[in-house]
Amino acid sequence: MKALGSSGWKGPVKFRMPTAENLVPIRLDIQSEGQRYKDAFTWNPSDPDNEVVVFAKRTVKDLKLPSAFITQIAQSIQSQLSDFRAYEGQDMYTGEKIIPIKLDLRVNHTLIKDQFLWDLNNFESDPEEFARTLCKDLGVEDPEVGPAVAFAIREQLYEIATQSVASAKESRLSKKSRRGSDHGSASKASGLSMDLVKLFSFKSSVVRKRKDLDVYEPVVDLLTSEEVDALEAREERHAR
Amino acid sequence: MAAKDPDSGGSGEILPITPSLSETTSGVTAASQATQPPSSSSDVDTVYVPSYSRWFTWTGIDDCEVRSLPEFFNSKSTSKNPKFYMYLRNSIIKQYRDDHPRKISFTDVRRTLVSDVVSIRRVFYFLEYWGLINHSSSSSAKPLKWDEKSAGDASSEPPTTAKETAKRICNGCKSICSVACFVCDKYELTLCARCYVRGNYRVGINSTEFKRVELSEESKKVWSEKETLQLMEAVMHYGDDWKKVATHVTGRTEKDCVSQFVKLPFGEQFVKESDSEDSLEAFDQIKGSADLESGGSDKEGSSPNKRLRLTPLADASNPIMAQAAFLSALAGTKVAEAAARAAVTALSDVDYEAEKNATGDPNRQDANANSGGEITNSERDWADAKSLIQKEEQEVEGAIKEIVEVEMRKVRDRIVHFEKLDLEMERSRKQLEDMKNLLFTDQLNIFFHTRKARKSEDRVDVKT
């Protein structure tokens, strides 16, 4: 157990997804020849590159999309993978970061809203396991919800990890000579992270305040077809 | 030993074909390796697995699996372990067998499994190679989500095969066919008009073997609500210019637009001239909208309600006003005025169930005369609706009153609390004042005493 007094400065870590499996969230949104293909899934960046084309071909064949999509899908995946790899060489500071992760997604007829705290320092965390357990516990019947939840969590973790890389770079550029406590402050630069010391001090209690109870509870809604249609129409309007 | 799959149309949760776990080999039919299984009437129920995959069990992992997919078994990563492999494999096979005899595609599977897609793909290919999935299925694929959407309805239509609803793609130039296409049933080819004219097809085929298929025909005969709405808007804006109307309505030709518009229930409005008829229809529609409002769903099927649902042209926030606006625009100001007057008087009549006003209300008399029984029915429904609305209003008022009371109580309590605090403050201030005074008197006393003492000292000194 770490001493509470330390503001938790860790040495810089090489960038990676702060999860057990170093998987990248990939999002596709391709429009061509009047058809729109939207998708989101997780990819293992250590897989060989020929997998990208194989996956693209298979997807196009399964969904009966025109073959122009193959190159576009492959390109999109490749560019997102190379973005990820570009981050990989660099440092990131994690510090004592507990961040709230929000879920607000709709998959077919199921709507899930949830918020929970995630330890960014725990490099053994597993969003997939979390998603599986969530769906099993809440009795979600639609099997497509699990991957969507895991993907949403991964996406948020990825964004925070990239932000910490950017902030690490900034702090290094601006304060080259100083060390020590400044790194700690850099790690708390993102407003999302909670200060553990404040959270668990003797003044406040560990028990969550009553007004926060509703926010930190998972909510699952089953929509009727009309509601789904209405929501989709609204989303399309926003997208335009 | 045929493993009869009892009809899996039930829950689909636990696979009916659970082979007894004590057996070492799963109880599936061993068909010969290469030949297709005999097509029997029980084809839907029985799952055939080739004999070279006899090793498969739900709970065990065979050597060939370890050899083909070593990534799960070399303990290089913590989450790629045998248990995870079994989760992937069993879910894929279960999903395939739930939908048997339909072929299961990789994309279906990877959308429902929580994992990175490349691992899923490897397991999927492995299972397909070994015939544990997609072995003897027919090739009709599941209808795709965007296919169904492009056909207009989301889920109410029964899924049709992809061939019918997918956009026609020309075999020759791989582009989407828009106007018409030519189908050759013999060789199952679809060509767009351009390719057909150019002769862009195989050598052996004669041009006479192609059949011309109008795409506007084969697109749905039933107009969806969206298209009807677009049609109405277009007609409002462009009037008789059917070319522009056709461009506004996506996917319909001029002819279609005209025929559909004429077919619409109120298309008659443009035919009939008399005022009373128009006001009668307007009256019916306003009553019909009231029915909608009250949720009287018995009248849903009747044409006035259908009309209303199809024409929200004005500000949609108040649908009834929107419909009234549209109808009055169509019918002209005089007629609309008359209709509105008629409607208002009718409503007030129904509300108080007073005698029908004969003075200055010729339209309503006409309406009564024309369709007596229907109107009394709708009057009754209208009255019921009104009373329901009133009740609800009262309830809402009561609730608001309560809320206001509670808030007032809260405010009052707070005021009392503050007053108490105020009193406390006063008291402590008084105490402070008193103490200050005491201190001051003490100081004065000390001062006098010291002076006295000093004076007496001086006197003593002087004396001695």
Interface residues (C-beta under 8 A of the other chain):
Chain A: A20 E21 L23 E33 G34 Q35 R36 F41 T42 W43 N44 D47 E51 V54 F55 R58 T59 D62 L63 K64 P66 S67 E124 D126 E128 E129 A131 R132 P143 E144 G146 P147 A150 S225 V228 D229
Chain B: S77 T78 S79 K80 Q95 S105 F106 T107 D108 R110 R111 T112 L113 V114 S115 D116 V117 V118 S119 R121 A141 L144 W146 A154 S155 S156 A162 A166 K167 I169 K174 S175 I176
